Each structure stands twice: as C-alpha cells, then as structure tokens.
Amino acid sequence: MIRILYFTNAGDIRADVPTEALPELLRETAGLLWLDMREESPEACTPILRDVFGFHPLAIDDALDESHVPKVDDWGKYLYLVLHAVSYNAEENDIDTLELDVFVGANYIVTHHDTPLKAVERVWNLCQRDERHMQRGPAHLLYKLADEIAADYMPVIEDIDVTIDEIEDQVFDNPAPGVLEQIFGLKRALLTLRRIIGPQREVLNKLGRGDYAAIPAEYGVFFRDVYDHLVRLYDISESLRDLVGGALDTYLSVINNRMNEVMKTLTVITTMFMPISFLAGFFGMNFFQPTFRFDAWTSQGAFIALMALILFLPVGMYLWMRKRAWM
C-alpha cells in the first residue's frame, strides 16, 4: 500500500494525494510530503523512488532488496536511514526485527517497510490529528519515528524481564529440560536485541551531533534524547543477559546437586544390600560335597537366625550411615 500525507502552504493536511501529483508537490518547497510504502512490491516502489525522487540506485537497492543493521548514509541532498523495530514472542522467547527504511530530504520524508509497524502508524495518526508535527519539517518526523521505535523496545525488555523471573522460579521448583530450552531461547533473544540496539544507538548519536545538512542543528538535542533512551536500553539488556547467564549456571548447579543426591541414594541402597548378597552367595555355594549331614544348618532355628541377620544388617548399616552424616 502506498499512501501520502501532504502539508500544504496554507497549513492543511491532505491525505487524498495521488501518486501522479508527487513531482508537482516536491517542487513546492514550502510544503512537506510524507510518502509511506507498506507491504508494496519492489516493482511498484522502484519507479517512484528512482524517477520521482531521484534517489541513487544503490540506496534504492538497499531499501527494497536487502536487509541491513541500523545505519545512516549521507547522499548530500538527502539521508538514507535504516531503523529497526522489534516484536517479541513470549511463548517461543523469540525476537523478530522489523526494518524501516527512511529517506529524508529538504521537504519530504519517504518510509518503506515490508510489515506493518506500530510506531509508523502512531506517528501517521498523530500527524493527521495535529498538523503542527508536519509543520515542523521532515527532521521532526524522523525524530518522532525514531522516538516511537525506541519506546517500543521497553515493553519487550519488560516482557523478557518477567520471563526471566518465571524461569528463575522454575529452576528451583521444577528444573525440567524445557527450562533449559527457555533459557537458551532468552539468550538468543537478548543477543538479537543487543545486535540491534547497539548500531541503532550509534545512528542516533550521529544524528545528534548535527553532522548532516538534512538535519537542522536545533534538532540535535531531540536525537540525543533518543540516544540516551537507547543507551539505557542497551545497559538494561546487558543486565538481563547477566541474569540469564546466572539462571543457566543455577540450573546446571541444581541438576548436578540432584544427580549427586540420586547417586548417593543408589550407593546407599547398594551398600545396604551388599551384606545380604554376600550371605546369600556364601550359603548358596555348592563347591563341596558334604561327607555327613548338616541338619543343624537347615533347621528352623538356623533359618530364623539367618532371616534376622538379613533384616538387621540393612537397618544397622542405615543407622551407622546416618550417624556418620552420609545421608
């Protein structure tokens, strides 16, 4: 879908602009044009970006055909930026990155994204409700987009934090194999988050320094504010990575302790029955042919004595092990 918002010289917002009117609107330097391309094929976008706006083929190829980490390219009369929004699937502990390509010129801003982005929709609706956001120029729209994208990171961070708390409880209550899978899923999610926030933080840092002609110097403070948000998010994500690493170490420790308990129990059982096995084996041997009858060994008294010994030995060994604090 290709949609257009245009802020006219008279201070009005037009949303019914056809794409055929784009060349004429671009010549009106006093107005502001926002062209948004959502889930549109490269074949439909390329002629507009190349013929109407005159963007470089490499920039167009980056926007339509390739995926990049967050970055900013200065093409003189315009800037090309890649920003990333994120979505978190709590059930699978998976983070998806949603790329937003932005072209910023003197009197226009062009956005392209393959999937719907909540941040773009919020800024779009905000501009339709309040024309002052369009009146302040393309740099202000870029700031609002970057700020809304950064704001969407915090709920993801909070959801991951809640998931980590739940996993820490499960590690002690029920350290099942599924818990280990969740821990590694969180490690992958936080690594993805780190790979995105780090470069995006640097993009906002460059915009905040005012090194680009397309960004007025007075907007540097706004981009530095977003940069501060991303720095804080980056630090929080690093703290969460440490928590996940601690949960993994705790899980392995709990599993090892349980394995030690199991091995100790099995050892105790084996040790308790070892004398019984010896008695049964010794009296069950038939190496010798008796030269006379051993009636005393097969009498009722011998049987009772042997059974008492078999019952006494495990109990006695158990009490002895308890006294030695082996159990």
QUIRA-V563828 format. One record per residue. RES is the residue in three letters. OMEGA is omega in whole degrees, 0 to 359 (NA if undefined). BURIAL is b if it has 16 or more other ideal C-beta (glycine too) atoms within 10 Angstrom, else e. D_LAST is the distance of its C-alpha to the last C-alpha in Angstrom with 1 decimal. Layout:
# QUIRA-V563828
[[RES & OMEGA & BURIAL & D_LAST] [RES & OMEGA & BURIAL & D_LAST]]
This chain:
# QUIRA-V563828
[[MET & 176 & e & 71.0] [ILE & 180 & b & 73.3] [ARG & 188 & e & 74.0] [ILE & 167 & b & 76.0] [LEU & 181 & b & 76.3] [TYR & 176 & b & 79.3] [PHE & 186 & b & 80.2] [THR & 177 & b & 84.0] [ASN & 182 & e & 86.4] [ALA & 179 & e & 87.1] [GLY & 180 & e & 83.5] [ASP & 177 & e & 82.7] [ILE & 177 & b & 79.7] [ARG & 178 & e & 80.7] [ALA & 183 & e & 78.2] [ASP & 184 & e & 80.8] [VAL & 176 & b & 81.8] [PRO & 181 & e & 82.4] [THR & 179 & e & 81.3] [GLU & 182 & e & 85.0] [ALA & 183 & e & 85.5] [LEU & 179 & b & 83.0] [PRO & 179 & e & 85.5] [GLU & 180 & e & 87.7] [LEU & 180 & b & 84.9] [LEU & 178 & b & 83.7] [ARG & 177 & e & 87.1] [GLU & 186 & e & 86.9] [THR & 181 & e & 85.2] [ALA & 180 & e & 85.1] [GLY & 177 & b & 82.9] [LEU & 183 & b & 79.2] [LEU & 173 & b & 78.0] [TRP & 178 & b & 74.4] [LEU & 181 & b & 74.0] [ASP & 178 & b & 70.7] [MET & 183 & b & 69.9] [ARG & 178 & b & 66.9] [GLU & 180 & e & 65.9] [GLU & 182 & b & 69.3] [SER & 177 & e & 70.0] [PRO & 180 & e & 71.0] [GLU & 179 & e & 74.3] [ALA & 184 & e & 75.2] [CYS & 187 & b & 73.9] [THR & 180 & b & 75.3] [PRO & 180 & e & 79.0] [ILE & 182 & b & 78.4] [LEU & 183 & b & 76.4] [ARG & 188 & e & 78.7] [ASP & 184 & e & 82.2] [VAL & 183 & b & 82.0] [PHE & 178 & b & 79.7] [GLY & 179 & e & 80.3] [PHE & 180 & b & 76.8] [HIS & 180 & e & 76.1] [PRO & 179 & e & 75.1] [LEU & 178 & e & 71.9] [ALA & 178 & b & 70.8] [ILE & 179 & b & 71.6] [ASP & 177 & e & 69.7] [ASP & 184 & b & 66.6] [ALA & 190 & b & 66.8] [LEU & 191 & b & 67.4] [ASP & 186 & e & 65.9] [GLU & 175 & e & 63.1] [SER & 183 & e & 59.8] [HIS & 168 & e & 59.2] [VAL & 179 & e & 56.8] [PRO & 181 & b & 58.4] [LYS & 175 & e & 61.4] [VAL & 178 & b & 65.0] [ASP & 179 & e & 68.1] [ASP & 179 & e & 71.4] [TRP & 177 & e & 74.4] [GLY & 182 & e & 77.0] [LYS & 181 & e & 78.4] [TYR & 176 & b & 75.1] [LEU & 171 & b & 71.3] [TYR & 182 & b & 68.9] [LEU & 171 & b & 65.3] [VAL & 176 & b & 62.2] [LEU & 182 & b & 59.7] [HIS & 167 & b & 56.5] [ALA & 182 & b & 55.1] [VAL & 172 & b & 51.7] [SER & 186 & e & 50.2] [TYR & 175 & b & 46.5] [ASN & 186 & e & 45.0] [ALA & 182 & e & 41.8] [GLU & 181 & e & 40.7] [GLU & 182 & e & 40.8] [ASN & 185 & b & 40.2] [ASP & 178 & e & 43.5] [ILE & 174 & b & 46.3] [ASP & 177 & e & 49.9] [THR & 182 & e & 52.5] [LEU & 187 & b & 56.0] [GLU & 174 & b & 58.8] [LEU & 177 & b & 61.8] [ASP & 186 & b & 64.9] [VAL & 170 & b & 67.4] [PHE & 182 & b & 70.9] [VAL & 177 & b & 72.4] [GLY & 184 & b & 76.1] [ALA & 183 & e & 78.7] [ASN & 180 & b & 79.3] [TYR & 171 & b & 76.7] [ILE & 182 & b & 73.1] [VAL & 179 & b & 71.9] [THR & 179 & b & 68.4] [HIS & 177 & b & 67.0] [HIS & 183 & b & 63.7] [ASP & 179 & e & 62.6] [THR & 177 & e & 60.5] [PRO & 179 & e & 61.1] [LEU & 181 & b & 59.8] [LYS & 181 & e & 59.2] [ALA & 179 & b & 60.2] [VAL & 181 & b & 63.6] [GLU & 179 & e & 64.2] [ARG & 180 & e & 63.6] [VAL & 179 & b & 65.9] [TRP & 179 & b & 68.5] [ASN & 179 & e & 68.5] [LEU & 179 & e & 68.6] [CYS & 179 & b & 71.7] [GLN & 179 & e & 73.4] [ARG & 185 & e & 72.9] [ASP & 184 & e & 73.8] [GLU & 181 & b & 76.4] [ARG & 179 & e & 75.7] [HIS & 175 & b & 72.8] [MET & 183 & b & 75.2] [GLN & 185 & e & 77.8] [ARG & 172 & b & 75.6] [GLY & 183 & b & 75.7] [PRO & 179 & b & 73.5] [ALA & 178 & b & 71.3] [HIS & 178 & b & 70.3] [LEU & 177 & b & 69.4] [LEU & 177 & b & 67.3] [TYR & 181 & b & 65.5] [LYS & 178 & b & 64.8] [LEU & 180 & b & 63.4] [ALA & 181 & b & 61.2] [ASP & 180 & b & 60.1] [GLU & 177 & b & 59.3] [ILE & 178 & b & 57.3] [ALA & 180 & b & 55.3] [ALA & 180 & e & 54.7] [ASP & 178 & b & 53.2] [TYR & 186 & b & 50.5] [MET & 176 & e & 48.9] [PRO & 177 & e & 47.9] [VAL & 178 & b & 46.3] [ILE & 181 & b & 44.3] [GLU & 178 & e & 43.3] [ASP & 178 & e & 42.2] [ILE & 179 & b & 40.1] [ASP & 178 & e & 38.5] [VAL & 179 & e & 37.7] [THR & 179 & b & 36.2] [ILE & 178 & b & 34.0] [ASP & 179 & e & 32.7] [GLU & 180 & e & 31.9] [ILE & 179 & b & 30.1] [GLU & 176 & b & 28.0] [ASP & 180 & e & 26.9] [GLN & 181 & b & 26.2] [VAL & 181 & b & 24.1] [PHE & 184 & e & 21.4] [ASP & 184 & e & 22.1] [ASN & 182 & e & 22.9] [PRO & 180 & b & 22.9] [ALA & 178 & e & 25.0] [PRO & 178 & e & 27.2] [GLY & 178 & e & 30.2] [VAL & 178 & b & 28.9] [LEU & 177 & b & 29.2] [GLU & 178 & e & 32.7] [GLN & 181 & b & 33.6] [ILE & 180 & b & 32.5] [PHE & 174 & e & 34.7] [GLY & 177 & b & 37.5] [LEU & 178 & b & 37.4] [LYS & 178 & b & 37.5] [ARG & 180 & e & 40.6] [ALA & 181 & b & 42.2] [LEU & 176 & b & 41.8] [LEU & 176 & e & 43.1] [THR & 179 & b & 46.2] [LEU & 179 & b & 46.7] [ARG & 180 & e & 46.7] [ARG & 181 & e & 49.2] [ILE & 184 & b & 51.5] [ILE & 181 & b & 51.3] [GLY & 178 & e & 51.8] [PRO & 180 & b & 55.2] [GLN & 175 & b & 56.3] [ARG & 179 & b & 55.7] [GLU & 177 & b & 58.0] [VAL & 180 & b & 60.7] [LEU & 177 & b & 60.8] [ASN & 178 & b & 60.9] [LYS & 179 & b & 64.0] [LEU & 181 & b & 65.7] [GLY & 180 & b & 65.1] [ARG & 178 & e & 66.8] [GLY & 182 & b & 70.1] [ASP & 188 & e & 70.8] [TYR & 181 & b & 72.3] [ALA & 182 & e & 75.8] [ALA & 181 & b & 74.7] [ILE & 177 & b & 72.5] [PRO & 184 & e & 74.5] [ALA & 183 & e & 73.3] [GLU & 179 & e & 72.8] [TYR & 178 & b & 70.0] [GLY & 181 & b & 67.9] [VAL & 179 & e & 66.2] [PHE & 180 & b & 65.2] [PHE & 176 & b & 63.6] [ARG & 176 & b & 61.8] [ASP & 176 & e & 60.3] [VAL & 177 & b & 58.9] [TYR & 178 & b & 57.7] [ASP & 177 & e & 55.8] [HIS & 182 & b & 54.1] [LEU & 176 & b & 53.0] [VAL & 179 & e & 51.7] [ARG & 178 & e & 49.5] [LEU & 179 & b & 48.4] [TYR & 179 & b & 47.6] [ASP & 179 & e & 45.5] [ILE & 180 & b & 43.6] [SER & 177 & b & 43.0] [GLU & 177 & e & 41.6] [SER & 178 & e & 39.2] [LEU & 176 & b & 38.1] [ARG & 177 & b & 37.5] [ASP & 178 & e & 35.2] [LEU & 179 & b & 33.3] [VAL & 176 & b & 33.0] [GLY & 176 & e & 31.8] [GLY & 178 & e & 29.2] [ALA & 178 & b & 28.1] [LEU & 178 & b & 27.9] [ASP & 179 & e & 25.7] [THR & 178 & b & 23.4] [TYR & 180 & b & 23.4] [LEU & 178 & e & 22.5] [SER & 180 & e & 19.7] [VAL & 179 & e & 18.2] [ILE & 179 & e & 18.7] [ASN & 179 & e & 17.0] [ASN & 178 & e & 13.9] [ARG & 178 & e & 13.9] [MET & 177 & e & 14.6] [ASN & 178 & e & 11.7] [GLU & 179 & e & 9.3] [VAL & 180 & e & 11.5] [MET & 178 & e & 11.6] [LYS & 179 & e & 8.0] [THR & 179 & e & 8.2] [LEU & 179 & e & 11.5] [THR & 179 & e & 10.6] [VAL & 180 & b & 8.4] [ILE & 179 & e & 11.3] [THR & 181 & e & 13.8] [THR & 180 & e & 12.5] [MET & 183 & b & 12.7] [PHE & 180 & e & 16.1] [MET & 178 & e & 17.4] [PRO & 179 & b & 18.9] [ILE & 178 & e & 20.5] [SER & 178 & e & 22.1] [PHE & 180 & e & 23.4] [LEU & 181 & e & 24.9] [ALA & 180 & e & 26.5] [GLY & 183 & e & 27.8] [PHE & 182 & e & 29.2] [PHE & 177 & e & 31.0] [GLY & 180 & e & 32.1] [MET & 179 & e & 34.0] [ASN & 178 & e & 37.7] [PHE & 188 & e & 38.9] [PHE & 173 & e & 41.2] [GLN & 185 & e & 44.1] [PRO & 177 & e & 44.1] [THR & 174 & e & 47.4] [PHE & 186 & e & 47.0] [ARG & 175 & e & 45.2] [PHE & 183 & e & 41.6] [ASP & 182 & e & 41.9] [ALA & 181 & e & 39.4] [TRP & 182 & e & 36.6] [THR & 180 & e & 37.5] [SER & 179 & e & 38.0] [GLN & 179 & e & 36.3] [GLY & 178 & e & 34.7] [ALA & 179 & e & 33.2] [PHE & 180 & e & 31.8] [ILE & 179 & e & 30.2] [ALA & 180 & e & 28.7] [LEU & 179 & e & 27.2] [MET & 177 & e & 25.8] [ALA & 178 & e & 24.3] [LEU & 179 & e & 22.7] [ILE & 179 & e & 21.3] [LEU & 184 & e & 19.8] [PHE & 185 & e & 18.6] [LEU & 179 & b & 16.9] [PRO & 180 & b & 14.1] [VAL & 179 & e & 13.5] [GLY & 180 & e & 13.8] [MET & 177 & b & 11.4] [TYR & 179 & e & 8.7] [LEU & 178 & e & 9.7] [TRP & 179 & e & 9.9] [MET & 177 & b & 6.4] [ARG & 180 & e & 5.5] [LYS & 178 & e & 8.6] [ARG & 180 & e & 8.0] [ALA & 175 & e & 5.4] [TRP & 181 & e & 3.8] [MET & NA & e & 0.0]]
